[in-house]
Amino acid sequence: MRVFVFLYLLIGFQAVFAQQLEPVKYQLSTEHGLPDNEVYAIIADQEHNLWLSTNSGTFKYNGRSFEHFHHEKQKGQSTFGIIADSSGTLWYNNGYGQIFSINNDKVSLRYEFDRVPLSYVEKINVFDDLIYVSGREKIVIFDTLSGEVKTHDYQSQSLPATNVDVSPNGAFTIKGNYLLNLHREGHTIQAMDLTNLKLPKNRGFLFHFEEDIYGAFPNSNGNLFFSILQQKELMGAFKEIDDASINFIKKIDETLWFFTSNGAYRYSFSNDKFHYDSHYLKDHTVTNLVVDHDENLIFSTLNDGLFIIEDPTIKVLQLTDFAPLSSINSLTNGRQGEIYFLVNQRKLVNYNTITGKATFKNISRHQDQLLYYDKLKNRLWLFNNQVATVFDADLHVIDRFSGIARPKDFKRASKNAFIAGYYNSVMLVDEELNPIQSIPIRTSIVENTKEKLYYSSINGVFVTDHDLMNNMPLELNGKAFKANKIVSGQESDIVYAVSNQKLFTIDSSTVKPHTFQYSLKEELVIDIAYKEPFLTVLTDKGLYDYHTTTHKQLNYPFSLPKNIRKNLKQILPVANQLWMTDGKGLYMKSKESKSLLPTKEIELTMDGLWIDKNSVKFRNDQTIEIEYNSTVKMIPWVNQVNSSRQYNYYYTLDEEEWHTLEAGDAISLSGLPVGKNTLLIQAEDKLTQSESNLLSIHFEVAAPYFKTWWFYAVIFLLCLLTTGAFYSIFNAYRNRRWEHKITSVQNEKRLVQLQLENLRSQMNPHFLFNALNSLQDHIISNEQKEASKFLVKFSKLMRMFLDHSRSDVITLDQEIETLELYLSLEKKRFNNQLTYKIKIDPSINRFKTMVPSLFLQPYIENALLHGLLNRNGKKELSIVFSKYNNSLFCRISDNGIGREAAAELAKQRQSHRPFGTMANNKRIQLINSGGNMKLNVEYTDHTDTNGQATGTSILIKLFHEHLYSYH
């Protein structure tokens, strides 16, 4: 159904207005790690670090982190006017008249003015080896070579006045009505009388360009500019900044920059005139500018930190009239230099890229809309889910078709028909969208060439003729070829397609991967666009232009600012421009810009070097001495600020295997061998494969003490001494062993003798005589049984004495058996007046406990003969065995007359010497001087309350590590 609709009635209001293009920028503020938003000056040093003078002090920025520099005698925090001299030394001042320098990251206080009113130091300039410091009352000149300091004095209240401007013709300043030439030796020359110029009585700026010297002075009516050497006012020059407050003026290459309270202005110079070029950062107070190594423009501002513009030729369209801006869709070509797009799904915009004028029309809001510009009839089609509306090129409504489903794609197929792809079919329709031919297949993309039609469906890409007949599927490596973007070469039958984010060429029915001068193997293709004769490719790394006629890549791929690149969705070539959108903004890249790649060499530096966690300063090709087994850690880095370029890092030690390192990762080396070790590091641009300078660091590893000659000498001497000592010790040990063996043999021989003496004592005449008398009595008394028993006991005891004399030790059971037999025979001597008892601790294993043979009997015999025999009355003898740990105790107690009385009787009677006791004493000495067995004998005399002897106790303690064996 066709409906004609009049303008404004159904579609809405239409308006025309101007829109500005501004360079794409991003801000670095305190929210992003900047130490202070109030930045007074900025420079880049020879190693491409940024140095900032801020309200919080002086900082160095290496593209990754900020480092603060402060002198212990510095007054206040704020610093100003940082510059670098020809040697790379940095100079800056503060608000208290102090002048500082930084060399090799060391801050020095170089000069201090006597009186310090606010802003006493106006400016610091550098010329060759001279540093000029402009003060209110004097100018100080530092000779960086000789270290001399010269001063120029002048009247403090002389106005007008300017800073010192250093040019190849000398150092000049204006004080009062005179242009002064400052001689390096400290002389002041009045170079020119400026009375006729009638300069404003204010402080201004002096700057030079080409061969002239210029002055800029603020006035009540704005800024006035003068040619000092020509002595004339420059009427109408720099009119763009008449009302702005100038903070600084700087020449960069062949352009002149003014940094003002209303942004930065750039002027070029030709035909003896200055020409306005660009205005950056409108509404920001700009203080300075650095063009870094990657040609980024880095602006410092008074209240907003830093602004970085990577590529001034990439600009963003300021759509302030559409705020709040939420979405941009359906970017489409229009007439020459015009584009169409939808804003917030509610406004249809026609933008003229040449004039900067935009026309927009309010439309009904729909979530899913499609724009197509028909170049054949200069008409714009707008599809939504309900209506198709046709506009002329100026957004006047021509037709409206209701009840039409929105196609996925829509292109002109011939003079009288269109091809449309729908969710369930691909269809040929006429000018009023009536079906001509259709194929039931879900289709998302359609494209036409002079001879063929292409459509991409769920089953792959098909090629057909213009009447949608003879459909042929395309294959790649024997499988159906699928694509999510197809564009044609218009005047040729070559078609370009994107499949799985890779680029392919379709020539008739042949599909093959497309190749570039720079490989796209590691890049993902996001969008492609064609404008004769160039095919432009958008990848996740940047943009490429390919000449479809010469099949050459005429210009290099160029990078986009990373804050744009990561979200771009669509590109659209328009005249000599390339327009791009990320769905939220419109960006323009001029193809007439200068180099699309930085022409400077990639400068590789190091973001820190640590040896055993200690930070170390270094320079390229430096030799650093380190201790053996030290750990070295470093982070290679291409010094840059917000550069969109990405790099691979490679390193090798002593030119062996090269290792790959991701950006930001550290190289860690440990266990370096003794001697010189050379580390080589290089960076490579991922986009262009261009390589950086080769960074080399030499590590001289000191030999550890155990690898030095003196250590070997000490070890040799120690070995000699150790060998000698070992031989001496071994010889002494061998001698001791021989002596021990000899002593052991002698002791064994002596023990045998002592055992024989014990045996002799046990067979002493008294015992034998008494035993035989007892036997005789039994025989005479005709007590044959008693005599027989007695004789058996006596012979058994003799046999035990003889058997035990052959062994060093016997069991405790054998010892007790011998004692019981002996005591039973001795009891006869005492006429049965002797009472004895033998008591054994139950925990003692009498059958496995070993004691010296023939050892206890002499002590018992001594108790009987000398203690009990001479006692009147009842005679008692007690033998008790007990244990404690590895010791066996035997206590022999009697109630005899005591040792003192027994000794007195023995003296009177001149009785025999106690051989057994004496032999035992010698055995004790031999046993204690020998092996693991130890013996100890203690005597105790017992007395009553009157001091009369009541008996004697003998405690025999026997210790041996393996004395006991328990049940």
Sequence and secondary structure as in RCSB ss.txt:
>XXXX:A:sequence
MRVFVFLYLLIGFQAVFAQQLEPVKYQLSTEHGLPDNEVYAIIADQEHNLWLSTNSGTFKYNGRSFEHFHHEKQK
GQSTFGIIADSSGTLWYNNGYGQIFSINNDKVSLRYEFDRVPLSYVEKINVFDDLIYVSGREKIVIFDTLSGEVK
THDYQSQSLPATNVDVSPNGAFTIKGNYLLNLHREGHTIQAMDLTNLKLPKNRGFLFHFEEDIYGAFPNSNGNLF
FSILQQKELMGAFKEIDDASINFIKKIDETLWFFTSNGAYRYSFSNDKFHYDSHYLKDHTVTNLVVDHDENLIFS
TLNDGLFIIEDPTIKVLQLTDFAPLSSINSLTNGRQGEIYFLVNQRKLVNYNTITGKATFKNISRHQDQLLYYDK
LKNRLWLFNNQVATVFDADLHVIDRFSGIARPKDFKRASKNAFIAGYYNSVMLVDEELNPIQSIPIRTSIVENTK
EKLYYSSINGVFVTDHDLMNNMPLELNGKAFKANKIVSGQESDIVYAVSNQKLFTIDSSTVKPHTFQYSLKEELV
IDIAYKEPFLTVLTDKGLYDYHTTTHKQLNYPFSLPKNIRKNLKQILPVANQLWMTDGKGLYMKSKESKSLLPTK
EIELTMDGLWIDKNSVKFRNDQTIEIEYNSTVKMIPWVNQVNSSRQYNYYYTLDEEEWHTLEAGDAISLSGLPVG
KNTLLIQAEDKLTQSESNLLSIHFEVAAPYFKTWWFYAVIFLLCLLTTGAFYSIFNAYRNRRWEHKITSVQNEKR
LVQLQLENLRSQMNPHFLFNALNSLQDHIISNEQKEASKFLVKFSKLMRMFLDHSRSDVITLDQEIETLELYLSL
EKKRFNNQLTYKIKIDPSINRFKTMVPSLFLQPYIENALLHGLLNRNGKKELSIVFSKYNNSLFCRISDNGIGRE
AAAELAKQRQSHRPFGTMANNKRIQLINSGGNMKLNVEYTDHTDTNGQATGTSILIKLFHEHLYSYH
>XXXX:A:secstr
 EE   TTTSS  EEEEE  EEE  EEE GGGT S S EEEEEE TT  EEEEETTEEEEE SS EEEE  TT  
SS  EEEEE TTS EEEE TTSEEEEEETTEEEEEEE SS  TT EEEEEEETTEEEEEESSEEEEEETTT  EE
EEE  TT SSEE  EEETTEEEEEETTEEEEE TTS EEEEEE GGG   SSEEEEEEETTEEEEEEEETTEEEE
EETTTTEE TTTTGGGTTS EEEEEEETTEEEEEETTEEEEEEEETTEEEEEEEESTTS EEEEEE TT  EEEE
ESSS EEEES TTEEEE  GGG S   EEEEEE STTEEEEEETTTEEEEEETTT EEEEEE    SS EEEEET
TTTEEEEE SSEEEEEETTS EEEEEES    SEEEE SSS EEEE SS EEEE TT  EEEEE S EEEEEE S
S EEEEETTEEEEE TTS S EE EETTEE   SEEEE SSSSEEEEEETTEEEEEETTEEEE   SS  TT  E
EEEEEETTEEEEEESS EEEEETTTTB  S  B   HHHHTT  EEEEETTEEEEE SS EEEEETT S SS  S
 B EEEEEEEETTEE    TTEEEEE TT EEEEEEEE  SS    EEEEEEETT   EEE TT  EEEES  SE
EEEEEEEEEETTT  BB  EEEEEEE   GGGSHHHHHHHHHHHHHHHHHHHHHHHHHHHHHHHHHHHHHHHHHH
HHHHHHHHHHHHT HHHHHHHHHHHHHHHHTT HHHHHHHHHHHHHHHHHHHHHTT SEEEHHHHHHHHHHHHHH
HHHHTTT EEEEEEE TTS TTT EEETT SHHHHHHIIIIIITT  S EEEEEEEEEETTEEEEEEEE SS HH
HHHHHHHHHT    HHHHHHHHHHHHHHTSSS EEEEEEEEEE TTS EEEEEEEEEEE TT     
